[in-house]
Amino acid sequence: MECTPIPFDPVVVERRHQIARDLRSLLSAESVIDDEIGLGPYESDALTAHSQLPLAVALPAETEEVASVLRYCSAHQLKLVPRGAGTSLSGGSLPLGDGIVLGLSKLNQILDIDYANRCAVVQPGVTNLAITRAVEADGFYYAPDPSSQIACSIGGNVAENSGGVHCLKYGLTTHNLLGLKMVLPDGDIIEIGGRHLDAGGYDLLGLMTGSEGLLGIITEVTVRLLPKPQHIGAMMLGFPTVEDAGACVAEIISSGMIPAGMEMMDKPAIHAAEAFVQAGYPLDVEALLLIEIDGTLTDIELMEQRIRQIADIHAAQSCEFTLDADERARYWAGRKSAFPAAGRLSPDYLCMDGTIPRRALPDVLSGINRLSQAHGLGVMNVFHAGDGNLHPLILYDAAKPGELARAEAFGGDILTLCVQAGGVLTGEHGVGVEKRELMPLMFNETDLDQQLRVKLAFDPHNLMNRGKVFPLLHRCAEHGRMHVHQGATRFPDLPRF
């Protein structure tokens, strides 16, 4: 879909220029973008099927500058969309045509590393992997590791509650946070939590984690640091069917073992990843299970033996094990490259994100294959098998009329299947615009009203990331219709001013 161009209405253009002039009085001149070419990189996030040029982009470099921009937006009732690295896969940072984007890329410093309290204080623009790189020489690391960790920023991880390969044992972002500094929509600066293990009062830290930019702007994050495990082993298991692999996963967890990570790939994903990075994957299997186990050598040996026994029960065709760091990195290289490798199979894809009970893995995977046939579109499955977080990649060609709509319908059916199986709409990508119309699958009107009341308690004028998460036609009991959104073909296009 082509990006909606900057409107040529003289009134609109003058307002844009006035907003840019006002923002330049608050920030340095080079920290404000309002020309069409400069705005281009901000027109979408990683959900590139939908795009929209904002009025302007503001790039503050410190907390006080963020606060000054939010005070300006509040005073002038100007909508604002927060943006980190732009790696969101749910349209979480898709701009509004009548609002500005506030980018946090300049807040990119590690402010303090506190080994005594096993934590680090970082700004939101620091990349996920950079935290581990800063502390690994001293024997520590930051556990959450989404596949985009080389690029995604910690502020976005907090906004979406990202996970990664090791979330099975070490948790999602929310389990690895200690504190936040954030700016509220009216420009007030607050601090939540700190360097201690817990805080009194309401769990505002939990509320902010996964809030998708609806409640405020995070400007500092205090994260937990963990000591590196003594030893790490990795297993690569091949299966004749995805159902066999799914059943193996369920039994491993039900046996009481908790591997550090457990990932699954189906045959299309295996072949695409192998062609892309030559990871040494077997090509004669229908499903591949990658398992990482850590701890003492005795712990690893016992767990490896038990996993082999369970895998044999479920018809495993192959089983490899290594303690070698380079070989382990090779195993994971294919999994972490699976998304870009999908480009070998199709010019476009939608990356879905639903979570299901582990026991439902075999049935849901079979259901996804049936849906693939019904919609006439290919799919490759790559997911965090240990916690049931599925990432089906729906393959389509945007150049072919109607294929994007079919892909989106296919994605909606997959998420519906996840909810029907006892799961939820998202595991780590967030709701954004991609899943907002599916929210009634999980929440009734009363549920949505309560969530909106929380949103409006922080943002009474509904300026922060408007149009995300909540269905467009939902009405809050006291406030009427609150959410509008411009610029995407499947959503209503309302007047900008």
BELVEN-V113876 format. One record per residue. N is the residue number from 1. RES is the residue in three letters. NEAR is the number of other C-alpha atoms within 10 Angstrom. D_LAST is the distance of its C-alpha to the last C-alpha in Angstrom with 2 decimals. Layout:
n:N res:RES near:NEAR d_last:D_LAST
n:N res:RES near:NEAR d_last:D_LAST
This chain:
n:1 res:MET near:14 d_last:23.05
n:2 res:GLU near:11 d_last:21.53
n:3 res:CYS near:15 d_last:18.56
n:4 res:THR near:16 d_last:15.28
n:5 res:PRO near:13 d_last:15.39
n:6 res:ILE near:18 d_last:13.23
n:7 res:PRO near:13 d_last:11.29
n:8 res:PHE near:9 d_last:13.24
n:9 res:ASP near:9 d_last:11.01
n:10 res:PRO near:9 d_last:12.54
n:11 res:VAL near:11 d_last:9.68
n:12 res:VAL near:16 d_last:7.85
n:13 res:VAL near:14 d_last:11.45
n:14 res:GLU near:12 d_last:12.33
n:15 res:ARG near:14 d_last:9.79
n:16 res:ARG near:21 d_last:11.19
n:17 res:HIS near:16 d_last:14.59
n:18 res:GLN near:12 d_last:14.26
n:19 res:ILE near:22 d_last:13.42
n:20 res:ALA near:22 d_last:16.34
n:21 res:ARG near:15 d_last:18.56
n:22 res:ASP near:14 d_last:18.02
n:23 res:LEU near:24 d_last:18.82
n:24 res:ARG near:16 d_last:21.84
n:25 res:SER near:11 d_last:23.10
n:26 res:LEU near:19 d_last:23.31
n:27 res:LEU near:19 d_last:24.61
n:28 res:SER near:14 d_last:26.82
n:29 res:ALA near:13 d_last:25.39
n:30 res:GLU near:9 d_last:26.30
n:31 res:SER near:16 d_last:24.48
n:32 res:VAL near:24 d_last:21.00
n:33 res:ILE near:21 d_last:19.97
n:34 res:ASP near:20 d_last:17.23
n:35 res:ASP near:15 d_last:19.13
n:36 res:GLU near:14 d_last:18.84
n:37 res:ILE near:8 d_last:22.45
n:38 res:GLY near:13 d_last:22.28
n:39 res:LEU near:19 d_last:19.26
n:40 res:GLY near:15 d_last:21.21
n:41 res:PRO near:11 d_last:23.40
n:42 res:TYR near:20 d_last:20.55
n:43 res:GLU near:23 d_last:18.92
n:44 res:SER near:23 d_last:20.97
n:45 res:ASP near:23 d_last:23.73
n:46 res:ALA near:18 d_last:27.09
n:47 res:LEU near:22 d_last:25.61
n:48 res:THR near:17 d_last:25.11
n:49 res:ALA near:19 d_last:24.71
n:50 res:HIS near:22 d_last:20.93
n:51 res:SER near:25 d_last:18.81
n:52 res:GLN near:23 d_last:15.36
n:53 res:LEU near:29 d_last:14.79
n:54 res:PRO near:29 d_last:12.90
n:55 res:LEU near:28 d_last:11.29
n:56 res:ALA near:26 d_last:14.68
n:57 res:VAL near:27 d_last:17.78
n:58 res:ALA near:27 d_last:19.73
n:59 res:LEU near:23 d_last:23.43
n:60 res:PRO near:24 d_last:25.15
n:61 res:ALA near:18 d_last:28.95
n:62 res:GLU near:15 d_last:29.97
n:63 res:THR near:19 d_last:29.11
n:64 res:GLU near:16 d_last:28.46
n:65 res:GLU near:17 d_last:25.89
n:66 res:VAL near:27 d_last:24.09
n:67 res:ALA near:22 d_last:24.25
n:68 res:SER near:19 d_last:22.91
n:69 res:VAL near:23 d_last:19.77
n:70 res:LEU near:26 d_last:19.24
n:71 res:ARG near:19 d_last:19.95
n:72 res:TYR near:19 d_last:17.34
n:73 res:CYS near:22 d_last:14.63
n:74 res:SER near:21 d_last:15.98
n:75 res:ALA near:10 d_last:16.10
n:76 res:HIS near:10 d_last:12.52
n:77 res:GLN near:13 d_last:11.12
n:78 res:LEU near:18 d_last:10.20
n:79 res:LYS near:22 d_last:10.95
n:80 res:LEU near:30 d_last:14.15
n:81 res:VAL near:25 d_last:16.43
n:82 res:PRO near:27 d_last:20.12
n:83 res:ARG near:29 d_last:22.30
n:84 res:GLY near:25 d_last:26.08
n:85 res:ALA near:22 d_last:28.08
n:86 res:GLY near:24 d_last:25.78
n:87 res:THR near:22 d_last:28.67
n:88 res:SER near:26 d_last:26.96
n:89 res:LEU near:22 d_last:28.01
n:90 res:SER near:28 d_last:25.65
n:91 res:GLY near:26 d_last:22.22
n:92 res:GLY near:32 d_last:22.06
n:93 res:SER near:31 d_last:20.34
n:94 res:LEU near:34 d_last:18.17
n:95 res:PRO near:34 d_last:14.98
n:96 res:LEU near:26 d_last:11.35
n:97 res:GLY near:26 d_last:9.25
n:98 res:ASP near:20 d_last:6.61
n:99 res:GLY near:26 d_last:9.76
n:100 res:ILE near:26 d_last:13.15
n:101 res:VAL near:26 d_last:16.56
n:102 res:LEU near:23 d_last:19.39
n:103 res:GLY near:23 d_last:22.60
n:104 res:LEU near:27 d_last:25.94
n:105 res:SER near:21 d_last:28.32
n:106 res:LYS near:16 d_last:29.72
n:107 res:LEU near:21 d_last:30.91
n:108 res:ASN near:19 d_last:33.78
n:109 res:GLN near:16 d_last:36.96
n:110 res:ILE near:19 d_last:39.64
n:111 res:LEU near:13 d_last:40.24
n:112 res:ASP near:12 d_last:43.43
n:113 res:ILE near:18 d_last:45.89
n:114 res:ASP near:13 d_last:47.97
n:115 res:TYR near:15 d_last:50.81
n:116 res:ALA near:6 d_last:52.51
n:117 res:ASN near:12 d_last:49.62
n:118 res:ARG near:16 d_last:48.85
n:119 res:CYS near:25 d_last:45.21
n:120 res:ALA near:23 d_last:42.90
n:121 res:VAL near:22 d_last:39.87
n:122 res:VAL near:24 d_last:37.27
n:123 res:GLN near:27 d_last:33.76
n:124 res:PRO near:29 d_last:31.14
n:125 res:GLY near:26 d_last:31.19
n:126 res:VAL near:26 d_last:34.92
n:127 res:THR near:26 d_last:35.72
n:128 res:ASN near:24 d_last:37.54
n:129 res:LEU near:21 d_last:40.71
n:130 res:ALA near:19 d_last:40.87
n:131 res:ILE near:22 d_last:41.80
n:132 res:THR near:19 d_last:44.82
n:133 res:ARG near:12 d_last:45.76
n:134 res:ALA near:15 d_last:45.87
n:135 res:VAL near:18 d_last:48.30
n:136 res:GLU near:16 d_last:50.31
n:137 res:ALA near:9 d_last:53.11
n:138 res:ASP near:10 d_last:53.84
n:139 res:GLY near:13 d_last:54.02
n:140 res:PHE near:21 d_last:50.62
n:141 res:TYR near:23 d_last:47.45
n:142 res:TYR near:25 d_last:44.05
n:143 res:ALA near:28 d_last:44.37
n:144 res:PRO near:26 d_last:41.00
n:145 res:ASP near:21 d_last:40.91
n:146 res:PRO near:22 d_last:38.19
n:147 res:SER near:18 d_last:38.99
n:148 res:SER near:17 d_last:36.25
n:149 res:GLN near:19 d_last:37.80
n:150 res:ILE near:12 d_last:38.45
n:151 res:ALA near:17 d_last:34.71
n:152 res:CYS near:23 d_last:32.77
n:153 res:SER near:26 d_last:32.17
n:154 res:ILE near:31 d_last:33.39
n:155 res:GLY near:31 d_last:30.03
n:156 res:GLY near:31 d_last:28.79
n:157 res:ASN near:30 d_last:32.14
n:158 res:VAL near:28 d_last:31.58
n:159 res:ALA near:29 d_last:28.05
n:160 res:GLU near:27 d_last:29.48
n:161 res:ASN near:24 d_last:33.05
n:162 res:SER near:26 d_last:34.57
n:163 res:GLY near:26 d_last:38.23
n:164 res:GLY near:24 d_last:40.42
n:165 res:VAL near:29 d_last:44.02
n:166 res:HIS near:22 d_last:45.59
n:167 res:CYS near:22 d_last:43.46
n:168 res:LEU near:20 d_last:46.29
n:169 res:LYS near:17 d_last:48.58
n:170 res:TYR near:20 d_last:46.43
n:171 res:GLY near:18 d_last:43.20
n:172 res:LEU near:24 d_last:39.48
n:173 res:THR near:27 d_last:37.41
n:174 res:THR near:22 d_last:37.46
n:175 res:HIS near:17 d_last:41.27
n:176 res:ASN near:19 d_last:41.37
n:177 res:LEU near:23 d_last:39.14
n:178 res:LEU near:22 d_last:40.53
n:179 res:GLY near:24 d_last:37.74
n:180 res:LEU near:28 d_last:34.18
n:181 res:LYS near:20 d_last:32.49
n:182 res:MET near:23 d_last:28.79
n:183 res:VAL near:24 d_last:25.92
n:184 res:LEU near:21 d_last:24.11
n:185 res:PRO near:26 d_last:20.36
n:186 res:ASP near:20 d_last:21.30
n:187 res:GLY near:22 d_last:23.34
n:188 res:ASP near:14 d_last:26.72
n:189 res:ILE near:18 d_last:29.19
n:190 res:ILE near:11 d_last:31.53
n:191 res:GLU near:16 d_last:34.45
n:192 res:ILE near:17 d_last:35.60
n:193 res:GLY near:19 d_last:39.09
n:194 res:GLY near:18 d_last:41.05
n:195 res:ARG near:19 d_last:44.11
n:196 res:HIS near:13 d_last:45.99
n:197 res:LEU near:11 d_last:46.27
n:198 res:ASP near:12 d_last:44.56
n:199 res:ALA near:15 d_last:42.74
n:200 res:GLY near:7 d_last:43.19
n:201 res:GLY near:6 d_last:40.70
n:202 res:TYR near:8 d_last:37.83
n:203 res:ASP near:12 d_last:37.27
n:204 res:LEU near:15 d_last:33.94
n:205 res:LEU near:19 d_last:34.88
n:206 res:GLY near:15 d_last:35.05
n:207 res:LEU near:12 d_last:31.74
n:208 res:MET near:23 d_last:29.92
n:209 res:THR near:22 d_last:31.70
n:210 res:GLY near:22 d_last:29.78
n:211 res:SER near:18 d_last:26.66
n:212 res:GLU near:26 d_last:24.50
n:213 res:GLY near:26 d_last:22.32
n:214 res:LEU near:28 d_last:21.07
n:215 res:LEU near:24 d_last:23.07
n:216 res:GLY near:25 d_last:23.27
n:217 res:ILE near:29 d_last:24.28
n:218 res:ILE near:28 d_last:27.98
n:219 res:THR near:25 d_last:29.66
n:220 res:GLU near:27 d_last:33.34
n:221 res:VAL near:27 d_last:35.24
n:222 res:THR near:24 d_last:38.92
n:223 res:VAL near:26 d_last:40.49
n:224 res:ARG near:25 d_last:43.97
n:225 res:LEU near:24 d_last:46.47
n:226 res:LEU near:19 d_last:49.23
n:227 res:PRO near:15 d_last:52.65
n:228 res:LYS near:16 d_last:53.31
n:229 res:PRO near:13 d_last:55.46
n:230 res:GLN near:10 d_last:59.15
n:231 res:HIS near:16 d_last:59.23
n:232 res:ILE near:19 d_last:56.86
n:233 res:GLY near:22 d_last:57.92
n:234 res:ALA near:26 d_last:56.07
n:235 res:MET near:20 d_last:56.97
n:236 res:MET near:22 d_last:55.95
n:237 res:LEU near:23 d_last:56.87
n:238 res:GLY near:28 d_last:56.74
n:239 res:PHE near:27 d_last:56.79
n:240 res:PRO near:18 d_last:57.58
n:241 res:THR near:18 d_last:54.57
n:242 res:VAL near:25 d_last:51.24
n:243 res:GLU near:19 d_last:52.55
n:244 res:ASP near:20 d_last:55.53
n:245 res:ALA near:27 d_last:53.38
n:246 res:GLY near:26 d_last:51.11
n:247 res:ALA near:20 d_last:54.20
n:248 res:CYS near:24 d_last:55.60
n:249 res:VAL near:28 d_last:52.49
n:250 res:ALA near:20 d_last:52.70
n:251 res:GLU near:17 d_last:56.39
n:252 res:ILE near:20 d_last:56.05
n:253 res:ILE near:15 d_last:53.64
n:254 res:SER near:12 d_last:55.68
n:255 res:SER near:11 d_last:58.77
n:256 res:GLY near:8 d_last:57.38
n:257 res:MET near:14 d_last:56.69
n:258 res:ILE near:18 d_last:53.45
n:259 res:PRO near:23 d_last:53.11
n:260 res:ALA near:21 d_last:50.84
n:261 res:GLY near:22 d_last:48.84
n:262 res:MET near:27 d_last:49.15
n:263 res:GLU near:26 d_last:47.15
n:264 res:MET near:26 d_last:47.60
n:265 res:MET near:28 d_last:46.97
n:266 res:ASP near:24 d_last:47.88
n:267 res:LYS near:22 d_last:49.72
n:268 res:PRO near:20 d_last:46.83
n:269 res:ALA near:28 d_last:45.45
n:270 res:ILE near:29 d_last:48.99
n:271 res:HIS near:23 d_last:49.63
n:272 res:ALA near:22 d_last:46.29
n:273 res:ALA near:26 d_last:46.73
n:274 res:GLU near:21 d_last:50.38
n:275 res:ALA near:15 d_last:49.68
n:276 res:PHE near:18 d_last:46.99
n:277 res:VAL near:16 d_last:48.92
n:278 res:GLN near:14 d_last:52.50
n:279 res:ALA near:19 d_last:52.60
n:280 res:GLY near:14 d_last:55.85
n:281 res:TYR near:20 d_last:54.48
n:282 res:PRO near:19 d_last:56.85
n:283 res:LEU near:14 d_last:55.73
n:284 res:ASP near:14 d_last:57.96
n:285 res:VAL near:20 d_last:56.12
n:286 res:GLU near:21 d_last:53.33
n:287 res:ALA near:28 d_last:51.85
n:288 res:LEU near:29 d_last:52.12
n:289 res:LEU near:23 d_last:52.03
n:290 res:LEU near:24 d_last:51.66
n:291 res:ILE near:25 d_last:52.87
n:292 res:GLU near:25 d_last:53.11
n:293 res:ILE near:24 d_last:55.56
n:294 res:ASP near:21 d_last:56.26
n:295 res:GLY near:16 d_last:58.69
n:296 res:THR near:12 d_last:62.43
n:297 res:LEU near:14 d_last:64.41
n:298 res:THR near:10 d_last:66.07
n:299 res:ASP near:12 d_last:62.77
n:300 res:ILE near:19 d_last:61.55
n:301 res:GLU near:14 d_last:64.86
n:302 res:LEU near:10 d_last:64.97
n:303 res:MET near:19 d_last:61.38
n:304 res:GLU near:19 d_last:61.94
n:305 res:GLN near:11 d_last:65.06
n:306 res:ARG near:13 d_last:63.41
n:307 res:ILE near:22 d_last:60.40
n:308 res:ARG near:18 d_last:62.89
n:309 res:GLN near:13 d_last:64.70
n:310 res:ILE near:17 d_last:61.53
n:311 res:ALA near:25 d_last:60.43
n:312 res:ASP near:14 d_last:63.88
n:313 res:ILE near:12 d_last:63.57
n:314 res:HIS near:20 d_last:60.34
n:315 res:ALA near:15 d_last:61.89
n:316 res:ALA near:23 d_last:60.57
n:317 res:GLN near:17 d_last:61.72
n:318 res:SER near:17 d_last:61.45
n:319 res:CYS near:17 d_last:61.12
n:320 res:GLU near:11 d_last:60.86
n:321 res:PHE near:17 d_last:60.86
n:322 res:THR near:15 d_last:60.58
n:323 res:LEU near:17 d_last:60.74
n:324 res:ASP near:12 d_last:60.11
n:325 res:ALA near:13 d_last:56.82
n:326 res:ASP near:9 d_last:56.38
n:327 res:GLU near:16 d_last:57.04
n:328 res:ARG near:20 d_last:54.68
n:329 res:ALA near:12 d_last:51.94
n:330 res:ARG near:15 d_last:52.71
n:331 res:TYR near:22 d_last:52.27
n:332 res:TRP near:19 d_last:48.82
n:333 res:ALA near:18 d_last:47.76
n:334 res:GLY near:25 d_last:47.43
n:335 res:ARG near:24 d_last:45.44
n:336 res:LYS near:18 d_last:42.98
n:337 res:SER near:18 d_last:42.61
n:338 res:ALA near:26 d_last:42.16
n:339 res:PHE near:21 d_last:38.42
n:340 res:PRO near:12 d_last:38.70
n:341 res:ALA near:21 d_last:41.96
n:342 res:ALA near:23 d_last:40.14
n:343 res:GLY near:14 d_last:39.03
n:344 res:ARG near:13 d_last:42.67
n:345 res:LEU near:17 d_last:42.33
n:346 res:SER near:14 d_last:39.00
n:347 res:PRO near:12 d_last:36.29
n:348 res:ASP near:21 d_last:33.61
n:349 res:TYR near:26 d_last:33.74
n:350 res:LEU near:24 d_last:31.78
n:351 res:CYS near:22 d_last:33.19
n:352 res:MET near:26 d_last:33.26
n:353 res:ASP near:26 d_last:34.02
n:354 res:GLY near:25 d_last:35.75
n:355 res:THR near:25 d_last:38.57
n:356 res:ILE near:25 d_last:41.62
n:357 res:PRO near:18 d_last:44.93
n:358 res:ARG near:21 d_last:47.44
n:359 res:ARG near:17 d_last:49.85
n:360 res:ALA near:17 d_last:47.39
n:361 res:LEU near:27 d_last:47.19
n:362 res:PRO near:19 d_last:49.72
n:363 res:ASP near:15 d_last:48.30
n:364 res:VAL near:22 d_last:44.64
n:365 res:LEU near:21 d_last:45.61
n:366 res:SER near:13 d_last:47.56
n:367 res:GLY near:15 d_last:44.62
n:368 res:ILE near:22 d_last:42.33
n:369 res:ASN near:16 d_last:44.96
n:370 res:ARG near:12 d_last:45.09
n:371 res:LEU near:19 d_last:41.31
n:372 res:SER near:20 d_last:41.56
n:373 res:GLN near:11 d_last:44.04
n:374 res:ALA near:10 d_last:42.08
n:375 res:HIS near:14 d_last:38.89
n:376 res:GLY near:14 d_last:40.92
n:377 res:LEU near:17 d_last:39.38
n:378 res:GLY near:18 d_last:41.22
n:379 res:VAL near:26 d_last:40.69
n:380 res:MET near:26 d_last:42.23
n:381 res:ASN near:24 d_last:42.53
n:382 res:VAL near:26 d_last:42.43
n:383 res:PHE near:24 d_last:42.14
n:384 res:HIS near:23 d_last:43.26
n:385 res:ALA near:27 d_last:46.12
n:386 res:GLY near:26 d_last:47.34
n:387 res:ASP near:24 d_last:44.36
n:388 res:GLY near:25 d_last:43.32
n:389 res:ASN near:28 d_last:40.01
n:390 res:LEU near:27 d_last:39.63
n:391 res:HIS near:23 d_last:37.79
n:392 res:PRO near:24 d_last:38.33
n:393 res:LEU near:24 d_last:37.09
n:394 res:ILE near:24 d_last:36.14
n:395 res:LEU near:23 d_last:37.10
n:396 res:TYR near:24 d_last:35.29
n:397 res:ASP near:15 d_last:34.44
n:398 res:ALA near:17 d_last:30.82
n:399 res:ALA near:11 d_last:32.24
n:400 res:LYS near:8 d_last:33.83
n:401 res:PRO near:9 d_last:31.72
n:402 res:GLY near:11 d_last:31.08
n:403 res:GLU near:18 d_last:32.51
n:404 res:LEU near:21 d_last:29.35
n:405 res:ALA near:14 d_last:28.74
n:406 res:ARG near:16 d_last:32.43
n:407 res:ALA near:26 d_last:32.29
n:408 res:GLU near:19 d_last:29.42
n:409 res:ALA near:12 d_last:31.38
n:410 res:PHE near:23 d_last:34.46
n:411 res:GLY near:25 d_last:32.73
n:412 res:GLY near:18 d_last:31.60
n:413 res:ASP near:17 d_last:35.21
n:414 res:ILE near:25 d_last:36.57
n:415 res:LEU near:25 d_last:34.48
n:416 res:THR near:18 d_last:35.50
n:417 res:LEU near:22 d_last:39.07
n:418 res:CYS near:28 d_last:38.73
n:419 res:VAL near:19 d_last:37.59
n:420 res:GLN near:14 d_last:40.35
n:421 res:ALA near:17 d_last:42.84
n:422 res:GLY near:12 d_last:41.99
n:423 res:GLY near:21 d_last:39.51
n:424 res:VAL near:21 d_last:35.85
n:425 res:LEU near:27 d_last:32.70
n:426 res:THR near:22 d_last:32.69
n:427 res:GLY near:24 d_last:35.26
n:428 res:GLU near:25 d_last:33.53
n:429 res:HIS near:28 d_last:30.47
n:430 res:GLY near:27 d_last:28.20
n:431 res:VAL near:26 d_last:26.02
n:432 res:GLY near:25 d_last:22.69
n:433 res:VAL near:25 d_last:20.99
n:434 res:GLU near:21 d_last:24.36
n:435 res:LYS near:23 d_last:26.08
n:436 res:ARG near:18 d_last:23.56
n:437 res:GLU near:18 d_last:24.28
n:438 res:LEU near:19 d_last:27.95
n:439 res:MET near:16 d_last:27.79
n:440 res:PRO near:14 d_last:29.29
n:441 res:LEU near:13 d_last:32.38
n:442 res:MET near:15 d_last:33.16
n:443 res:PHE near:12 d_last:31.45
n:444 res:ASN near:10 d_last:31.54
n:445 res:GLU near:13 d_last:29.05
n:446 res:THR near:11 d_last:30.80
n:447 res:ASP near:11 d_last:30.73
n:448 res:LEU near:19 d_last:26.98
n:449 res:ASP near:19 d_last:26.46
n:450 res:GLN near:13 d_last:28.61
n:451 res:GLN near:15 d_last:26.83
n:452 res:LEU near:21 d_last:23.44
n:453 res:ARG near:16 d_last:25.14
n:454 res:VAL near:15 d_last:26.34
n:455 res:LYS near:18 d_last:22.88
n:456 res:LEU near:19 d_last:21.51
n:457 res:ALA near:12 d_last:24.65
n:458 res:PHE near:16 d_last:23.66
n:459 res:ASP near:19 d_last:19.86
n:460 res:PRO near:15 d_last:19.26
n:461 res:HIS near:17 d_last:15.48
n:462 res:ASN near:23 d_last:15.29
n:463 res:LEU near:23 d_last:13.73
n:464 res:MET near:29 d_last:16.55
n:465 res:ASN near:28 d_last:16.48
n:466 res:ARG near:22 d_last:14.42
n:467 res:GLY near:25 d_last:15.41
n:468 res:LYS near:28 d_last:18.91
n:469 res:VAL near:25 d_last:22.24
n:470 res:PHE near:24 d_last:21.41
n:471 res:PRO near:19 d_last:21.35
n:472 res:LEU near:18 d_last:18.09
n:473 res:LEU near:12 d_last:19.77
n:474 res:HIS near:17 d_last:21.56
n:475 res:ARG near:17 d_last:21.17
n:476 res:CYS near:18 d_last:22.50
n:477 res:ALA near:13 d_last:24.96
n:478 res:GLU near:8 d_last:23.61
n:479 res:HIS near:12 d_last:19.88
n:480 res:GLY near:10 d_last:18.97
n:481 res:ARG near:12 d_last:16.69
n:482 res:MET near:19 d_last:15.35
n:483 res:HIS near:18 d_last:14.38
n:484 res:VAL near:18 d_last:11.76
n:485 res:HIS near:22 d_last:12.17
n:486 res:GLN near:22 d_last:11.29
n:487 res:GLY near:24 d_last:13.89
n:488 res:ALA near:19 d_last:17.23
n:489 res:THR near:13 d_last:19.20
n:490 res:ARG near:10 d_last:20.53
n:491 res:PHE near:13 d_last:17.34
n:492 res:PRO near:12 d_last:14.85
n:493 res:ASP near:13 d_last:11.91
n:494 res:LEU near:12 d_last:8.90
n:495 res:PRO near:10 d_last:5.67
n:496 res:ARG near:13 d_last:3.80
n:497 res:PHE near:9 d_last:0.00
